[in-house]
Amino acid sequence: MDILDPAVERYLEGLAASDDEPVLLEMEELARRNGFPIIGRLCGRVLEVLGLTVGAKRIFELGSGFGYSGYWWSRVTGPDGEIHLSDGDPANESKAMDFLERAGLAEPITYHVGDAVEELASVPGEFDIIYCDIDKGGYPDAWSASRERIRPGGLFICDNTLWSGRVTGESDEADVRSGWTEAIVEMTRAIEDDPAWRSIIVPIRDGVLVAVKSHRRR
Ligand SMILES: C[S@@+](CC[C@H](N)C(=O)[O-])C[C@H]1O[C@@H](n2cnc3c(N)ncnc32)[C@H](O)[C@@H]1O
């Protein structure tokens, strides 16, 4: 199921072509060649605009691959920010740091290798943004681990929350792994039902959930 009409997607991608830059293009080419699921240009823009909107300086990312989404976060914080990337596959760390160094964006980055939720627990303090893009079965635990770690006015952002339309129950596409669709829906419902948070799924690419922690006490 297409989330966006392909013509609309092409239009938006045409606008975002102004971000063409050699290292970014190299990362996108590597993802294409290896079939690696990066967030892509439009979702990258969504992250950058949201990060700039809340003035993010301290960000934790769950599921970082070879640093493509980290590239956009680094554009947000600048070199004096603090960005924690995390991934379970040790091969991704050196690729990410090589790309980010060549793009001049490595300074605020610390890359953690290990289970992302455990790595989050190992870094103390509150974050302006926690971004989640791990295996989808882990989404409910990622949300539970993140919700108390974000400052009031800060954001929890999560990719693939429309999951090619499978979350609607009206898609013919089989789940990639058993239970992933249910886990995405469970997390989305938990956020929707949490009175301290307001959220919306932005239907760009595969659905980007954006949740803001209320300043009000409830
Ligand atoms: C969709 S890719 C991330 C893409 C990345 N956010 C980007 O756009 O550049 C998911 C990544 O999360 C990692 N991953 C999945 N589950 C994980 C977990 N529980 N802990 C740590 N890493 C995990 C995988 O190794 C993979 O590299």
The ligand as an SDF file (V2000), in Angstrom:
LIG
                    3D

 27 29  0  0  0  0  0  0  0  0999 V2000
   15.8910    0.5640    9.9940 C   0  0  0  0  0  0  0  0  0  0  0  0
   17.5840    0.3860   10.3980 S   0  0  0  0  0  0  0  0  0  0  0  0
   18.0250    1.9740   11.0080 C   0  0  0  0  0  0  0  0  0  0  0  0
   18.2470    2.9810    9.9590 C   0  0  0  0  0  0  0  0  0  0  0  0
   18.7310    4.3120   10.4660 C   0  0  0  0  0  0  0  0  0  0  0  0
   17.8580    4.8810   11.4650 N   0  0  0  0  0  0  0  0  0  0  0  0
   18.8430    5.2560    9.2980 C   0  0  0  0  0  0  0  0  0  0  0  0
   17.8260    5.7320    8.8050 O   0  0  0  0  0  0  0  0  0  0  0  0
   19.9460    5.5030    8.8680 O   0  0  0  0  0  0  0  0  0  0  0  0
   17.4780   -0.4970   11.9060 C   0  0  0  0  0  0  0  0  0  0  0  0
   18.8180   -0.6890   12.5910 C   0  0  0  0  0  0  0  0  0  0  0  0
   18.5490   -0.9910   13.9270 O   0  0  0  0  0  0  0  0  0  0  0  0
   19.4010   -2.0380   14.3540 C   0  0  0  0  0  0  0  0  0  0  0  0
   18.6430   -2.7100   15.4260 N   0  0  0  0  0  0  0  0  0  0  0  0
   17.4730   -3.3700   15.3390 C   0  0  0  0  0  0  0  0  0  0  0  0
   17.0150   -3.7360   16.5440 N   0  0  0  0  0  0  0  0  0  0  0  0
   17.9400   -3.2910   17.4390 C   0  0  0  0  0  0  0  0  0  0  0  0
   18.0450   -3.3270   18.8460 C   0  0  0  0  0  0  0  0  0  0  0  0
   17.1010   -3.9070   19.6040 N   0  0  0  0  0  0  0  0  0  0  0  0
   19.1290   -2.7620   19.4270 N   0  0  0  0  0  0  0  0  0  0  0  0
   20.0870   -2.1670   18.6690 C   0  0  0  0  0  0  0  0  0  0  0  0
   20.0240   -2.0830   17.3350 N   0  0  0  0  0  0  0  0  0  0  0  0
   18.9730   -2.6320   16.7200 C   0  0  0  0  0  0  0  0  0  0  0  0
   19.7010   -2.8640   13.1410 C   0  0  0  0  0  0  0  0  0  0  0  0
   20.9960   -3.4710   13.2650 O   0  0  0  0  0  0  0  0  0  0  0  0
   19.6570   -1.8290   12.0250 C   0  0  0  0  0  0  0  0  0  0  0  0
   20.9370   -1.3300   11.7360 O   0  0  0  0  0  0  0  0  0  0  0  0
  1  2  1  0
  2  3  1  0
  2 10  1  0
  3  4  1  0
  4  5  1  0
  5  6  1  0
  5  7  1  0
  7  8  2  0
  7  9  1  0
 10 11  1  0
 11 12  1  0
 11 26  1  0
 12 13  1  0
 13 14  1  0
 13 24  1  0
 14 15  1  0
 14 23  1  0
 15 16  2  0
 16 17  1  0
 17 18  1  0
 17 23  2  0
 18 19  1  0
 18 20  2  0
 20 21  1  0
 21 22  2  0
 22 23  1  0
 24 25  1  0
 24 26  1  0
 26 27  1  0
M  CHG  2   2   1   9  -1
M  END
$$$$
